[in-house]
């Protein structure tokens, strides 16, 4: 099978498993939001957005249908580390998958994200196939 056909087959399979699922993207950069939303919507996912950690928590509480969170780190008012830790402190969200999506790729950044309660960690620029594989993994649990 040609590589582009393999990609199409993977997207079709992912569409079945991810279509209709709801993802909250917490990021203050409109370029990142646009890029992530474009990728997620191809897979049939419903995307909600918040521009900082505090608004992300408010959005999460207001939308119990959220299946997974993509959390930026560097944001105004409340950063991704604090927001992730606050979400983890809420018993209703103890098992909610939270994937840190960040440009911070220095030694120790991944460990800091995971220590704050993130389920996983990806760096920007985001590899769409890798991100979607992680989302499928965490939503299959």
C-alpha positions in Angstrom: 0.0 0.0 0.0 1.3 3.5 -0.9 2.3 5.6 2.2 -0.5 8.2 1.5 -3.0 5.4 1.5 -1.7 4.1 4.8 -2.2 7.6 6.3 -5.7 7.8 4.9 -6.5 4.4 6.4 -5.1 5.5 9.8 -7.2 8.7 9.7 -10.3 6.7 8.8 -9.7 4.3 11.7 -9.0 7.2 14.1 -12.2 8.9 12.9 -14.1 5.9 14.2 -12.5 6.0 17.6 -12.2 9.8 18.1 -15.3 11.1 16.2 -17.6 12.9 18.6 -15.1 13.0 21.5 -14.5 16.4 23.1 -11.1 17.9 23.6 -10.3 21.0 25.6 -7.3 23.0 24.2 -5.9 25.4 26.8 -3.5 27.8 25.0 -3.2 31.5 24.7 -1.6 31.5 21.3 -4.1 31.7 18.5 -1.7 30.2 16.0 -1.4 27.1 18.1 -5.1 26.9 18.7 -5.8 27.1 15.0 -3.2 24.4 14.2 -4.4 22.0 16.9 -8.1 22.6 16.1 -7.5 21.9 12.4 -5.8 18.6 13.2 -8.4 17.5 15.8 -11.4 18.4 13.7 -10.1 16.3 10.8 -10.6 13.3 13.2 -14.1 14.4 14.0 -13.3 15.7 17.5 -15.3 18.6 19.1 -12.9 21.3 20.3 -13.3 23.7 23.2 -10.8 26.4 24.0 -9.6 28.4 26.9 -6.9 31.0 26.9 -5.3 30.3 30.3 -5.3 27.8 33.0 -7.9 29.5 35.1 -10.3 29.7 32.2 -9.4 26.1 31.3 -10.5 24.9 34.7 -13.8 26.9 34.4 -14.4 25.4 31.0 -13.7 21.9 32.3 -16.1 22.2 35.1 -18.8 23.7 32.8 -18.4 20.9 30.3 -18.5 17.4 31.8 -18.4 15.9 28.3 -14.7 16.8 27.9 -12.7 13.6 27.3 -9.2 14.9 27.2 -7.2 18.2 27.7 -4.3 19.5 25.7 -2.5 22.0 28.0 0.0 24.6 27.1 2.6 25.5 29.7 3.4 29.2 29.3 0.2 31.3 29.7 -0.8 34.4 31.5 -2.7 34.4 34.8 -2.3 30.6 35.5 0.3 28.5 33.7 -0.2 24.9 32.6 1.7 23.4 35.5 -0.6 25.1 38.1 -3.7 24.4 36.1 -2.8 20.7 35.7 -2.1 20.4 39.4 -5.4 22.1 40.3 -7.3 19.8 38.0 -5.6 16.8 39.5 -6.6 18.0 43.0 -10.3 17.7 41.9 -11.4 14.1 42.5 -13.8 14.1 39.5 -10.8 14.6 37.2 -8.3 12.3 38.7 -8.2 10.1 35.6 -8.8 12.7 33.0 -6.1 12.5 30.3 -4.1 15.7 30.2 -1.4 16.1 27.6 1.1 18.9 27.9 1.7 20.6 24.6 4.7 22.9 24.9 7.7 24.6 23.3 9.5 24.1 26.6 11.8 21.2 25.7 14.7 21.8 28.0 16.0 19.0 30.3 13.6 18.5 33.2 10.6 20.1 31.4 9.0 16.8 30.7 9.5 15.6 34.2 8.1 18.9 35.6 5.0 18.4 33.4 4.5 14.8 34.5 5.1 15.8 38.2 2.3 18.4 37.9 -0.1 15.6 36.9 0.1 15.5 33.2 -0.6 12.2 31.6 1.8 12.8 28.7 4.0 15.4 27.0 4.6 16.6 23.5 6.7 19.4 22.2 6.0 22.1 19.6 6.0 22.1 16.7 3.6 19.3 17.1 3.9 16.2 15.0 0.3 15.6 14.2 0.6 11.8 13.8 2.4 11.5 17.2 -0.2 13.7 18.9 -3.1 11.8 17.5 -1.5 8.5 18.5 -1.2 9.8 22.1 -4.8 10.9 22.1 -6.0 7.5 20.8 -3.9 5.8 23.5 -5.2 7.9 26.3 -8.9 7.7 25.2 -8.6 3.9 24.7 -8.0 3.4 28.4 
